[in-house]
Amino acid sequence: MDITLLIYLGAFLASISLVGMAQANGAFAGSLTRSIAGGVTSITSGTFLFQYTNLESFIVACSIGNLGLSGYVFIGGLAALIITWVTNLIEYRKVIL
């Protein structure tokens, strides 16, 4: 599995979570604010992915074994965090802080 796909998925989930929290607080009541929110979400996630290419390189180095056992422990912890986050989003339908 390509590690870049996991980073895209994480950025997508973060964007959805932030927009969902803002909508729950009544920030997107009108159609103009909803369209602005969609554009801002797209720009924010694109900027996030553009700036964190070093993170992708680090995750690839961990996954192919260049960092030894500690790299595999990092990958396991990252996978556990993502699984927990997705499970909470599915079960509670909101971000749990």
MOPAC internal coordinates of N, CA, C and O (Angstrom, degrees):
PM7 1SCF
backbone

  N    0.0000 0     0.00 0     0.00 0    0    0    0
  C    1.4548 1     0.00 0     0.00 0    1    0    0
  C    1.5251 1   108.49 1     0.00 0    2    1    0
  O    1.2310 1   120.72 1   -42.71 1    3    2    1
  N    1.2761 1   116.23 1   137.29 1    3    2    1
  C    1.4475 1   121.24 1  -178.59 1    5    3    2
  C    1.5366 1   109.67 1   -77.02 1    6    5    3
  O    1.2310 1   121.02 1   -49.09 1    7    6    5
  N    1.3257 1   115.65 1   130.91 1    7    6    5
  C    1.4612 1   121.42 1  -178.15 1    9    7    6
  C    1.5224 1   110.91 1   -66.65 1   10    9    7
  O    1.2310 1   120.18 1   150.62 1   11   10    9
  N    1.3225 1   117.27 1   -29.38 1   11   10    9
  C    1.4581 1   120.24 1   179.09 1   13   11   10
  C    1.5256 1   110.76 1   -60.53 1   14   13   11
  O    1.2310 1   120.41 1   145.35 1   15   14   13
  N    1.3211 1   116.82 1   -34.65 1   15   14   13
  C    1.4582 1   121.10 1   177.91 1   17   15   14
  C    1.5289 1   110.81 1   -62.15 1   18   17   15
  O    1.2310 1   120.08 1   139.85 1   19   18   17
  N    1.3209 1   117.45 1   -40.15 1   19   18   17
  C    1.4659 1   120.52 1   177.66 1   21   19   18
  C    1.5236 1   111.57 1   -64.55 1   22   21   19
  O    1.2310 1   120.12 1   141.86 1   23   22   21
  N    1.3176 1   117.37 1   -38.14 1   23   22   21
  C    1.4630 1   120.27 1   179.14 1   25   23   22
  C    1.5259 1   109.79 1   -68.60 1   26   25   23
  O    1.2310 1   119.88 1   139.07 1   27   26   25
  N    1.3306 1   117.84 1   -40.93 1   27   26   25
  C    1.4658 1   120.14 1   176.14 1   29   27   26
  C    1.5292 1   110.50 1   -61.49 1   30   29   27
  O    1.2310 1   120.24 1   138.22 1   31   30   29
  N    1.3200 1   117.15 1   -41.78 1   31   30   29
  C    1.4562 1   121.06 1   179.13 1   33   31   30
  C    1.5284 1   110.86 1   -63.38 1   34   33   31
  O    1.2310 1   120.11 1   138.17 1   35   34   33
  N    1.3211 1   117.39 1   -41.83 1   35   34   33
  C    1.4589 1   120.61 1   177.91 1   37   35   34
  C    1.5161 1   112.36 1   -63.35 1   38   37   35
  O    1.2310 1   120.29 1   138.47 1   39   38   37
  N    1.3239 1   117.06 1   -41.53 1   39   38   37
  C    1.4697 1   120.20 1   177.70 1   41   39   38
  C    1.5215 1   111.05 1   -66.12 1   42   41   39
  O    1.2310 1   120.43 1   141.96 1   43   42   41
  N    1.3093 1   116.79 1   -38.04 1   43   42   41
  C    1.4581 1   121.01 1   178.21 1   45   43   42
  C    1.5212 1   110.98 1   -64.24 1   46   45   43
  O    1.2310 1   120.25 1   134.10 1   47   46   45
  N    1.3327 1   117.13 1   -45.90 1   47   46   45
  C    1.4668 1   120.78 1   179.02 1   49   47   46
  C    1.5252 1   111.88 1   -64.84 1   50   49   47
  O    1.2310 1   120.39 1   141.48 1   51   50   49
  N    1.3187 1   116.86 1   -38.52 1   51   50   49
  C    1.4657 1   119.78 1   178.24 1   53   51   50
  C    1.5199 1   110.81 1   -65.01 1   54   53   51
  O    1.2310 1   120.12 1   138.06 1   55   54   53
  N    1.3174 1   117.37 1   -41.94 1   55   54   53
  C    1.4648 1   120.87 1   178.84 1   57   55   54
  C    1.5219 1   111.39 1   -63.54 1   58   57   55
  O    1.2310 1   120.60 1   135.45 1   59   58   57
  N    1.3119 1   116.46 1   -44.55 1   59   58   57
  C    1.4576 1   120.09 1   179.46 1   61   59   58
  C    1.5237 1   110.76 1   -64.25 1   62   61   59
  O    1.2310 1   120.29 1   140.34 1   63   62   61
  N    1.3150 1   117.05 1   -39.66 1   63   62   61
  C    1.4581 1   120.45 1  -179.88 1   65   63   62
  C    1.5232 1   111.97 1   -64.36 1   66   65   63
  O    1.2310 1   120.76 1   136.21 1   67   66   65
  N    1.3314 1   116.15 1   -43.79 1   67   66   65
  C    1.4629 1   119.59 1   179.93 1   69   67   66
  C    1.5239 1   111.84 1   -65.67 1   70   69   67
  O    1.2310 1   120.08 1   136.92 1   71   70   69
  N    1.3166 1   117.45 1   -43.08 1   71   70   69
  C    1.4563 1   120.39 1   178.91 1   73   71   70
  C    1.5296 1   110.20 1   -66.96 1   74   73   71
  O    1.2310 1   119.92 1   142.34 1   75   74   73
  N    1.3137 1   117.76 1   -37.66 1   75   74   73
  C    1.4666 1   121.09 1   177.50 1   77   75   74
  C    1.5130 1   112.30 1   -63.61 1   78   77   75
  O    1.2310 1   120.21 1   139.06 1   79   78   77
  N    1.3341 1   117.20 1   -40.94 1   79   78   77
  C    1.4700 1   119.92 1   177.51 1   81   79   78
  C    1.5234 1   110.72 1   -65.56 1   82   81   79
  O    1.2310 1   120.25 1   139.49 1   83   82   81
  N    1.3172 1   117.12 1   -40.51 1   83   82   81
  C    1.4639 1   120.07 1   179.48 1   85   83   82
  C    1.5219 1   111.05 1   -66.77 1   86   85   83
  O    1.2310 1   120.55 1   141.31 1   87   86   85
  N    1.3245 1   116.56 1   -38.69 1   87   86   85
  C    1.4599 1   119.68 1   179.01 1   89   87   86
  C    1.5254 1   110.94 1   -67.12 1   90   89   87
  O    1.2310 1   119.98 1   142.73 1   91   90   89
  N    1.3155 1   117.65 1   -37.27 1   91   90   89
  C    1.4639 1   120.73 1   178.12 1   93   91   90
  C    1.5239 1   111.49 1   -64.05 1   94   93   91
  O    1.2310 1   120.18 1   152.77 1   95   94   93
  N    1.3203 1   117.27 1   -27.23 1   95   94   93
  C    1.4596 1   121.42 1   177.92 1   97   95   94
  C    1.5178 1   112.24 1   -88.21 1   98   97   95
  O    1.2310 1   119.36 1  -175.85 1   99   98   97
  N    1.3363 1   118.83 1     4.15 1   99   98   97
  C    1.4521 1   122.81 1   176.33 1  101   99   98
  C    1.5088 1   114.75 1    83.29 1  102  101   99
  O    1.2310 1   119.71 1  -158.94 1  103  102  101
  N    1.3137 1   118.15 1    21.06 1  103  102  101
  C    1.4590 1   120.46 1  -176.64 1  105  103  102
  C    1.5280 1   112.90 1   -75.38 1  106  105  103
  O    1.2310 1   119.56 1   154.77 1  107  106  105
  N    1.3203 1   118.45 1   -25.23 1  107  106  105
  C    1.4575 1   121.32 1  -173.73 1  109  107  106
  C    1.5264 1   111.50 1  -115.58 1  110  109  107
  O    1.2310 1   120.38 1  -121.32 1  111  110  109
  N    1.3199 1   116.88 1    58.68 1  111  110  109
  C    1.4610 1   120.92 1  -177.70 1  113  111  110
  C    1.5295 1   111.72 1   -78.10 1  114  113  111
  O    1.2310 1   119.14 1   143.70 1  115  114  113
  N    1.3229 1   119.25 1   -36.30 1  115  114  113
  C    1.4588 1   122.06 1  -176.92 1  117  115  114
  C    1.5129 1   112.74 1   -99.49 1  118  117  115
  O    1.2310 1   121.05 1   -13.75 1  119  118  117
  N    1.3372 1   115.60 1   166.25 1  119  118  117
  C    1.4612 1   119.58 1  -177.92 1  121  119  118
  C    1.5326 1   111.77 1   -71.18 1  122  121  119
  O    1.2310 1   120.07 1   147.49 1  123  122  121
  N    1.3323 1   117.47 1   -32.51 1  123  122  121
  C    1.4573 1   119.94 1   178.37 1  125  123  122
  C    1.5263 1   110.56 1   -64.67 1  126  125  123
  O    1.2310 1   120.33 1   135.59 1  127  126  125
  N    1.3089 1   116.98 1   -44.41 1  127  126  125
  C    1.4654 1   119.21 1  -179.82 1  129  127  126
  C    1.5229 1   111.22 1   -68.18 1  130  129  127
  O    1.2310 1   119.58 1   148.85 1  131  130  129
  N    1.3304 1   118.41 1   -31.15 1  131  130  129
  C    1.4705 1   120.15 1   176.50 1  133  131  130
  C    1.5244 1   110.77 1   -66.90 1  134  133  131
  O    1.2310 1   120.22 1   139.04 1  135  134  133
  N    1.3247 1   117.19 1   -40.96 1  135  134  133
  C    1.4659 1   119.11 1   179.59 1  137  135  134
  C    1.5191 1   111.10 1   -69.42 1  138  137  135
  O    1.2310 1   119.93 1   142.60 1  139  138  137
  N    1.3245 1   117.73 1   -37.40 1  139  138  137
  C    1.4644 1   120.69 1   175.74 1  141  139  138
  C    1.5214 1   110.24 1   -64.91 1  142  141  139
  O    1.2310 1   120.32 1   140.30 1  143  142  141
  N    1.3251 1   116.99 1   -39.70 1  143  142  141
  C    1.4639 1   120.33 1   178.81 1  145  143  142
  C    1.5211 1   111.82 1   -62.16 1  146  145  143
  O    1.2310 1   120.07 1   140.60 1  147  146  145
  N    1.3402 1   117.47 1   -39.40 1  147  146  145
  C    1.4590 1   120.38 1   177.66 1  149  147  146
  C    1.5186 1   112.26 1   -64.25 1  150  149  147
  O    1.2310 1   120.45 1   137.60 1  151  150  149
  N    1.3193 1   116.74 1   -42.40 1  151  150  149
  C    1.4637 1   120.36 1   178.00 1  153  151  150
  C    1.5118 1   112.67 1   -66.02 1  154  153  151
  O    1.2310 1   120.62 1   137.66 1  155  154  153
  N    1.3207 1   116.42 1   -42.34 1  155  154  153
  C    1.4650 1   120.51 1   179.26 1  157  155  154
  C    1.5211 1   110.69 1   -65.29 1  158  157  155
  O    1.2310 1   120.41 1   140.25 1  159  158  157
  N    1.3266 1   116.82 1   -39.75 1  159  158  157
  C    1.4699 1   120.48 1   177.55 1  161  159  158
  C    1.5180 1   110.93 1   -61.32 1  162  161  159
  O    1.2310 1   120.29 1   136.69 1  163  162  161
  N    1.3220 1   117.05 1   -43.31 1  163  162  161
  C    1.4640 1   121.15 1   178.90 1  165  163  162
  C    1.5240 1   111.58 1   -63.48 1  166  165  163
  O    1.2310 1   120.34 1   133.68 1  167  166  165
  N    1.3173 1   116.95 1   -46.32 1  167  166  165
  C    1.4691 1   120.72 1  -179.51 1  169  167  166
  C    1.5268 1   110.69 1   -64.91 1  170  169  167
  O    1.2310 1   120.39 1   137.66 1  171  170  169
  N    1.3405 1   116.85 1   -42.34 1  171  170  169
  C    1.4627 1   120.76 1  -178.52 1  173  171  170
  C    1.5219 1   111.70 1   -64.26 1  174  173  171
  O    1.2310 1   120.26 1   133.86 1  175  174  173
  N    1.3251 1   117.11 1   -46.14 1  175  174  173
  C    1.4692 1   118.81 1  -179.45 1  177  175  174
  C    1.5300 1   110.89 1   -67.46 1  178  177  175
  O    1.2310 1   119.86 1   143.52 1  179  178  177
  N    1.3254 1   117.87 1   -36.48 1  179  178  177
  C    1.4668 1   119.98 1   177.01 1  181  179  178
  C    1.5129 1   112.24 1   -64.85 1  182  181  179
  O    1.2310 1   120.38 1   138.38 1  183  182  181
  N    1.3279 1   116.88 1   -41.62 1  183  182  181
  C    1.4632 1   121.12 1   177.72 1  185  183  182
  C    1.5179 1   110.75 1   -65.37 1  186  185  183
  O    1.2310 1   120.61 1   138.58 1  187  186  185
  N    1.3370 1   116.43 1   -41.42 1  187  186  185
  C    1.4630 1   121.06 1   177.82 1  189  187  186
  C    1.5169 1   110.60 1   -58.06 1  190  189  187
  O    1.2310 1   120.21 1   132.89 1  191  190  189
  N    1.3270 1   117.21 1   -47.11 1  191  190  189
  C    1.4605 1   120.33 1  -178.49 1  193  191  190
  C    1.5214 1   111.98 1   -68.36 1  194  193  191
  O    1.2310 1   120.28 1   145.30 1  195  194  193
  N    1.3173 1   117.06 1   -34.70 1  195  194  193
  C    1.4614 1   120.45 1  -179.92 1  197  195  194
  C    1.5260 1   111.10 1   -68.12 1  198  197  195
  O    1.2310 1   119.50 1   142.28 1  199  198  197
  N    1.3242 1   118.57 1   -37.72 1  199  198  197
  C    1.4598 1   122.04 1  -176.04 1  201  199  198
  C    1.5233 1   113.21 1   -82.05 1  202  201  199
  O    1.2310 1   119.53 1   161.78 1  203  202  201
  N    1.3154 1   118.50 1   -18.22 1  203  202  201
  C    1.4580 1   119.65 1  -174.47 1  205  203  202
  C    1.5201 1   113.59 1  -109.02 1  206  205  203
  O    1.2310 1   120.42 1  -142.19 1  207  206  205
  N    1.3342 1   116.79 1    37.81 1  207  206  205
  C    1.4560 1   119.01 1   175.60 1  209  207  206
  C    1.5264 1   111.27 1   -69.80 1  210  209  207
  O    1.2310 1   119.83 1   154.17 1  211  210  209
  N    1.3293 1   117.93 1   -25.83 1  211  210  209
  C    1.4624 1   119.96 1   176.01 1  213  211  210
  C    1.5170 1   111.10 1   -65.94 1  214  213  211
  O    1.2310 1   119.97 1   145.50 1  215  214  213
  N    1.3174 1   117.65 1   -34.50 1  215  214  213
  C    1.4596 1   121.31 1   176.59 1  217  215  214
  C    1.5262 1   110.20 1   -62.72 1  218  217  215
  O    1.2310 1   120.69 1   138.83 1  219  218  217
  N    1.3202 1   116.29 1   -41.17 1  219  218  217
  C    1.4587 1   120.13 1   178.59 1  221  219  218
  C    1.5243 1   110.65 1   -63.86 1  222  221  219
  O    1.2310 1   120.02 1   139.65 1  223  222  221
  N    1.3289 1   117.57 1   -40.35 1  223  222  221
  C    1.4620 1   121.19 1   177.86 1  225  223  222
  C    1.5258 1   111.27 1   -64.44 1  226  225  223
  O    1.2310 1   120.70 1   140.58 1  227  226  225
  N    1.3422 1   116.27 1   -39.42 1  227  226  225
  C    1.4568 1   120.67 1   178.31 1  229  227  226
  C    1.5225 1   111.04 1   -65.21 1  230  229  227
  O    1.2310 1   120.37 1   137.60 1  231  230  229
  N    1.3319 1   116.89 1   -42.40 1  231  230  229
  C    1.4609 1   120.28 1   179.81 1  233  231  230
  C    1.5248 1   110.59 1   -66.11 1  234  233  231
  O    1.2310 1   119.88 1   141.31 1  235  234  233
  N    1.3155 1   117.84 1   -38.69 1  235  234  233
  C    1.4698 1   120.82 1   177.20 1  237  235  234
  C    1.5242 1   110.23 1   -64.49 1  238  237  235
  O    1.2310 1   120.34 1   137.70 1  239  238  237
  N    1.3427 1   116.96 1   -42.30 1  239  238  237
  C    1.4699 1   119.83 1   178.62 1  241  239  238
  C    1.5264 1   110.89 1   -62.55 1  242  241  239
  O    1.2310 1   120.41 1   142.14 1  243  242  241
  N    1.3259 1   116.82 1   -37.86 1  243  242  241
  C    1.4682 1   120.18 1   177.25 1  245  243  242
  C    1.5227 1   110.91 1   -66.46 1  246  245  243
  O    1.2310 1   120.46 1   137.86 1  247  246  245
  N    1.3251 1   116.73 1   -42.14 1  247  246  245
  C    1.4619 1   119.56 1  -174.12 1  249  247  246
  C    1.5261 1   113.12 1   -71.98 1  250  249  247
  O    1.2310 1   119.66 1   152.29 1  251  250  249
  N    1.3351 1   118.25 1   -27.71 1  251  250  249
  C    1.4645 1   118.50 1   179.83 1  253  251  250
  C    1.5239 1   112.24 1   -92.46 1  254  253  251
  O    1.2310 1   120.38 1   179.35 1  255  254  253
  N    1.3308 1   116.87 1    -0.65 1  255  254  253
  C    1.4551 1   120.08 1   172.71 1  257  255  254
  C    1.5050 1   116.37 1    95.41 1  258  257  255
  O    1.2310 1   119.27 1  -169.52 1  259  258  257
  N    1.3174 1   119.00 1    10.48 1  259  258  257
  C    1.4674 1   120.57 1  -179.91 1  261  259  258
  C    1.5272 1   112.81 1   -68.41 1  262  261  259
  O    1.2310 1   119.79 1   157.05 1  263  262  261
  N    1.3180 1   118.01 1   -22.95 1  263  262  261
  C    1.4632 1   121.16 1  -178.87 1  265  263  262
  C    1.5251 1   112.55 1  -104.37 1  266  265  263
  O    1.2310 1   120.30 1  -171.97 1  267  266  265
  N    1.3121 1   117.03 1     8.03 1  267  266  265
  C    1.4564 1   121.47 1   175.16 1  269  267  266
  C    1.5202 1   112.92 1    72.82 1  270  269  267
  O    1.2310 1   121.40 1    29.42 1  271  270  269
  N    1.3213 1   114.93 1  -150.58 1  271  270  269
  C    1.4640 1   121.52 1  -176.18 1  273  271  270
  C    1.5277 1   111.54 1   -63.15 1  274  273  271
  O    1.2310 1   119.75 1   142.59 1  275  274  273
  N    1.3225 1   118.09 1   -37.41 1  275  274  273
  C    1.4641 1   120.06 1  -179.41 1  277  275  274
  C    1.5274 1   111.71 1   -63.26 1  278  277  275
  O    1.2310 1   119.73 1   147.23 1  279  278  277
  N    1.3186 1   118.12 1   -32.77 1  279  278  277
  C    1.4584 1   121.29 1   175.71 1  281  279  278
  C    1.5164 1   111.95 1   -65.67 1  282  281  279
  O    1.2310 1   120.55 1   139.42 1  283  282  281
  N    1.3324 1   116.55 1   -40.58 1  283  282  281
  C    1.4611 1   119.96 1   177.76 1  285  283  282
  C    1.5289 1   111.13 1   -68.21 1  286  285  283
  O    1.2310 1   120.25 1   144.26 1  287  286  285
  N    1.3256 1   117.12 1   -35.74 1  287  286  285
  C    1.4671 1   120.37 1   176.32 1  289  287  286
  C    1.5282 1   109.81 1   -64.63 1  290  289  287
  O    1.2310 1   120.08 1   139.21 1  291  290  289
  N    1.3384 1   117.45 1   -40.79 1  291  290  289
  C    1.4616 1   121.33 1   176.95 1  293  291  290
  C    1.5196 1   110.65 1   -61.02 1  294  293  291
  O    1.2310 1   119.74 1   133.84 1  295  294  293
  N    1.3278 1   118.10 1   -46.16 1  295  294  293
  C    1.4646 1   121.66 1   179.57 1  297  295  294
  C    1.5274 1   110.24 1   -61.67 1  298  297  295
  O    1.2310 1   119.86 1   137.79 1  299  298  297
  N    1.3199 1   117.87 1   -42.21 1  299  298  297
  C    1.4630 1   120.77 1   178.12 1  301  299  298
  C    1.5204 1   112.66 1   -62.77 1  302  301  299
  O    1.2310 1   120.74 1   137.21 1  303  302  301
  N    1.3401 1   116.18 1   -42.79 1  303  302  301
  C    1.4620 1   120.10 1   178.09 1  305  303  302
  C    1.5186 1   111.93 1   -65.84 1  306  305  303
  O    1.2310 1   120.45 1   139.58 1  307  306  305
  N    1.3163 1   116.75 1   -40.42 1  307  306  305
  C    1.4626 1   120.49 1   178.51 1  309  307  306
  C    1.5251 1   110.83 1   -64.41 1  310  309  307
  O    1.2310 1   120.42 1   138.34 1  311  310  309
  N    1.3154 1   116.81 1   -41.66 1  311  310  309
  C    1.4668 1   120.64 1   177.74 1  313  311  310
  C    1.5279 1   110.77 1   -63.94 1  314  313  311
  O    1.2310 1   120.20 1   138.70 1  315  314  313
  N    1.3301 1   117.23 1   -41.30 1  315  314  313
  C    1.4655 1   120.60 1   178.62 1  317  315  314
  C    1.5268 1   111.27 1   -63.37 1  318  317  315
  O    1.2310 1   119.98 1   139.84 1  319  318  317
  N    1.3254 1   117.64 1   -40.16 1  319  318  317
  C    1.4666 1   120.76 1   177.99 1  321  319  318
  C    1.5234 1   111.86 1   -64.62 1  322  321  319
  O    1.2310 1   120.31 1   136.88 1  323  322  321
  N    1.3229 1   117.00 1   -43.12 1  323  322  321
  C    1.4613 1   120.69 1  -179.95 1  325  323  322
  C    1.5207 1   110.77 1   -65.99 1  326  325  323
  O    1.2310 1   120.23 1   137.66 1  327  326  325
  N    1.3255 1   117.17 1   -42.34 1  327  326  325
  C    1.4726 1   120.59 1   178.75 1  329  327  326
  C    1.5270 1   110.31 1   -63.16 1  330  329  327
  O    1.2310 1   120.21 1   137.79 1  331  330  329
  N    1.3272 1   117.20 1   -42.21 1  331  330  329
  C    1.4635 1   120.65 1   178.77 1  333  331  330
  C    1.5196 1   110.75 1   -63.77 1  334  333  331
  O    1.2310 1   120.09 1   137.11 1  335  334  333
  N    1.3148 1   117.43 1   -42.89 1  335  334  333
  C    1.4567 1   121.63 1  -179.57 1  337  335  334
  C    1.5344 1   111.32 1   -62.47 1  338  337  335
  O    1.2310 1   120.78 1   132.50 1  339  338  337
  N    1.3294 1   116.12 1   -47.50 1  339  338  337
  C    1.4562 1   120.18 1  -179.86 1  341  339  338
  C    1.5224 1   110.59 1   -64.34 1  342  341  339
  O    1.2310 1   119.95 1   138.80 1  343  342  341
  N    1.3209 1   117.70 1   -41.20 1  343  342  341
  C    1.4653 1   121.11 1   178.63 1  345  343  342
  C    1.5207 1   111.05 1   -61.75 1  346  345  343
  O    1.2310 1   119.98 1   136.58 1  347  346  345
  N    1.3242 1   117.65 1   -43.42 1  347  346  345
  C    1.4632 1   120.48 1   178.09 1  349  347  346
  C    1.5246 1   111.52 1   -65.07 1  350  349  347
  O    1.2310 1   120.12 1   140.59 1  351  350  349
  N    1.3268 1   117.37 1   -39.41 1  351  350  349
  C    1.4638 1   119.63 1   177.24 1  353  351  350
  C    1.5226 1   111.68 1   -63.19 1  354  353  351
  O    1.2310 1   120.33 1   140.40 1  355  354  353
  N    1.3133 1   116.98 1   -39.60 1  355  354  353
  C    1.4547 1   120.31 1  -179.82 1  357  355  354
  C    1.5285 1   110.52 1   -71.39 1  358  357  355
  O    1.2310 1   119.87 1   136.15 1  359  358  357
  N    1.3223 1   117.85 1   -43.85 1  359  358  357
  C    1.4581 1   120.76 1  -174.09 1  361  359  358
  C    1.5230 1   112.55 1   -74.50 1  362  361  359
  O    1.2310 1   119.78 1   134.76 1  363  362  361
  N    1.3277 1   118.03 1   -45.24 1  363  362  361
  C    1.4660 1   120.89 1  -174.11 1  365  363  362
  C    1.5255 1   113.37 1  -100.53 1  366  365  363
  O    1.2310 1   119.80 1   170.01 1  367  366  365
  N    1.3309 1   117.98 1    -9.99 1  367  366  365
  C    1.4556 1   124.12 1  -179.99 1  369  367  366
  C    1.5370 1   113.42 1    57.40 1  370  369  367
  O    1.2310 1   120.57 1  -152.26 1  371  370  369
  N    1.3110 1   116.52 1    27.74 1  371  370  369
  C    1.4648 1   122.34 1   174.30 1  373  371  370
  C    1.5203 1   108.63 1  -161.33 1  374  373  371
  O    1.2310 1   121.19 1   -11.72 1  375  374  373
  N    1.3107 1   115.32 1   168.28 1  375  374  373
  C    1.4545 1   120.83 1  -179.95 1  377  375  374
  C    1.5216 1   108.90 1   -79.97 1  378  377  375
  O    1.2310 1   120.81 1   -49.84 1  379  378  377
  N    1.3153 1   116.05 1   130.16 1  379  378  377
  C    1.4597 1   121.48 1   179.04 1  381  379  378
  C    1.5285 1   107.73 1   -99.22 1  382  381  379
  O    1.2310 1   120.31 1   -58.18 1  383  382  381
  N    1.3021 1   117.02 1   121.82 1  383  382  381
  C    1.4696 1   120.64 1   179.60 1  385  383  382
  C    1.4979 1   111.09 1  -104.58 1  386  385  383
  O    1.2310 1   120.10 1   180.00 1  387  386  385

